[in-house]
Amino acid sequence: MTPCPHHLDRIMAVMEAAFEPAYGEAWKRRQVADALTLASTHALVVDADGHPIAEGVGPGRDPAGFVLSRHVLDEEELLLIAVIPGCRRRGIGEQLFAQLFEAAQSRGIVRIYLEMRNGNPAIRLYRKLGFEPIGHRPNYYRMANGERIDAITFGRSV
């Protein structure tokens, strides 16, 4: 299955605006496109009001955020979530999570996992939404300058 080019463009536009290059967290276009070809991968893109922008729809509303996840059996892994800087602190991240939780439940998912770099300010949102730390990977991420950062794994029941 080929990902919708407009949807891929929207995801990449948010990714390029949202992720600070120093941390190397943004995915390359090819990585996102490859992930979207898998039936177990799910993407949701929203506008500045938190309304979903349907896949397959041509140019129109500007994307403000996205979530990318994949499931295996009854577990889902949050791969990426991002909101463009100009739309942060407006509840879009929470709306993305609410829609992710609803879609995951409809797929029979019972638990969602995510991993983040230590020191990521998004921890406040994750904790607020009920994610709890369940694992730690020392020196897991490599920053653009070569410095290593620990990863923290979180889990939450749906």
N, C-alpha and C positions, 0 to 999 in steps of 0.2 A: 504494500500500500504506500503510495507516495503522499507525503504531507502536503496540505494546501499551501501553496507558496505565499499567499497573503497572511495566513496564520503564522507561518515560520518567520516572515518579515516582521510581524507584530512582536513576536517573542524576542527576536533579535534586537529590535529597536528598544524594548524595555531593558533587555539584558545589558546592552551597551551603555545605557544611561544610568542603570541602577548599581552595577557592580564596580567597586573601586579597583582599578588595575593592579594596585600594589599587592592585593591578596590573591590574585589569580583565580578567582572563583567563577568567573564567567565562562560559559561553554562556548566553543567555536560553533559556527553555523552547521558544519557537517555533523558534529556530535548531537546537536538538537534534532537535525533532520533524521539521522539514523535512529535516534530514540523514538521519534514519532512514527516510524514505520512499524514498530512493534505493537501488536494488539494489546499488550499489557501496560502500555504507556498511555497516560492521560494528560491532556493539556487543557487549561482554562485560561482565557485571556479576557480581561475586563477593561472597561473604559474608566474615565475619571469619576464616574458616579458609582462604580462597582458593578455595573451591568455587564453580563457576559457578551462578548463579541463572538458570534457563531463562526465555527470553522467553515470554510467554503464561501464565506461572504467576501466580496471584493473590497477594495479600498473604501473607506468611510470614516467611522469614528476612530479617533486616536487611541491607541492602547495606553493604559496607565499601569497595569500590573499583570502578572501571570503566575500560575502555579503549574509545575510539571511533576508528575508522580508516576509510579509504576507499582503494579501489584503482583504478588505471587501467592496463590491459594487465598488465605483469609488475612493476609498482611499487606500493607501498603507502605511504600517508602516515598517520602517527600524528596524529590531530587533537587528541585530549585523552586524558590518563591522570590519574587521581586516586585517592587513598586518603584516607579520613577521618583526621583527626589522631590519634584514639585508637587507630588500627590501624597506624600507620606504624612502620617499623623492625622489622616482623615477617615480612618476605619477601613481602608481598602484591603489591607492585609488580613484583618479579621473577617471581612466579607469573603476573601479568597479561601480562607480556612473553613468558614461555614459551608461554602459550596463544595469544597473538597470533602469535608466530613459527610455531607449529605450524599454526594456521589459515591463515596467509599461504602457507606452503609448500603446503598442500593446494589453494590457489587458483592455484598456479603462480607465485607472487611470488618474485622473485629479490633485490629490494632494498627496504629500508624506510627512509623518511626521517622526520625530525621537526624541528620548529623550537621554540626556547625563547628566553626573554628572557635576556640576559646577566645573570649573577649568580644565576640560579635554582639552588638547592641540589640539584635533581634531576640536575644534571650528573654527580654522582658515580655515580649509578645508571646513567645512559646510557653513561658511559665504561666502567664495570664490565661492561656487557653488550655491549661491542664497537662502540658508535657512535663515529664519528670526525667531527670538524668538517669541513665541506666548503664552507661559505659564511657570509657575514656581511652583514647588512643594517643599516646605520647608522640610528639614530633610528626604528626600525620600529614599536615599540610605544609607546602613549601611556598613561601612568599616570592614575589618577583626578585627581591634582593637576596634570596637564598636562605633567609631565616626560616626556621621551622616553628610551627605552631601546633599545639595539641588540638585534637578533635574531641568533641563531647557528643555522645549519642543520647537521644531522647526518645521516649515512647509515650503513647497515650492510647487508652481504649477509645473506641469510637462510640 
